[in-house]
């Protein structure tokens, strides 16, 4: 993940220093939009792959029925079918596979900004922390045992301002959201908005994707014979994912600095807009052409 983190860190610091007016939160949002636009061709390819898969479903089901007692022959016929239609089953998963290393790498960028954003060596970071601790002026010493000490060092040194002010509300994007307010209510209460909104956005994003999948399936099945048991199983899996995804978002958002939650929130808002455009225009156009 080091190479990816280094690359993402350089993109993020460029946006922070040149495009976001020194706002870390806006830099995260612009960074997310940039990444989503970069992945947009793959997302479109994934959509087209899903569309083609649904159109081929009756042929796939027929092969599965015909060779149900001969798994080897079934696999051969399916591969011939995919080759004939120039289709790769893995193409529909490309975006999902790529997003995981991105979010893991971004976590390291957020956790260690001095390393990945400002290209500082271990010795340089140690010297900076010692300097900051010597000039603490009553502030707590930076604890290098904490995995997030670089965030505090970057903030105190003036390299990175992770605190966003919206009116009288402050969002410290370097802090981890939590439900325990015994430390500082003014710091941790506003941060709860990020995981809550991220969970809501993930739910609606998953719901819209499920709606698109169901629409594709119903469009195909309106003309072709149905495999009801398989459709029911797929629908159940999609429904489970609609709830699993928000739960996973909540877990991640309460385990990492709020900046990562802001990335995930922005990513899902972008996904909602993308799904709206697909459902409203592309899907509607396909349904009109099928009718």
Secondary structure as UniProt FT lines:
FT   HELIX           2..18
FT   TURN            21..22
FT   HELIX           24..66
FT   TURN            67..69
FT   HELIX           71..84
FT   TURN            85..86
FT   HELIX           89..93
FT   HELIX           94..111
FT   HELIX           113..116
FT   HELIX           122..134
FT   TURN            137..138
FT   TURN            144..145
FT   TURN            147..148
FT   HELIX           149..157
FT   STRAND          163..166
FT   TURN            167..168
FT   STRAND          169..172
FT   TURN            173..174
FT   HELIX           185..221
FT   TURN            222..223
FT   HELIX           228..253
FT   TURN            254..255
FT   HELIX           258..277
FT   HELIX           278..282
FT   HELIX           283..290
//
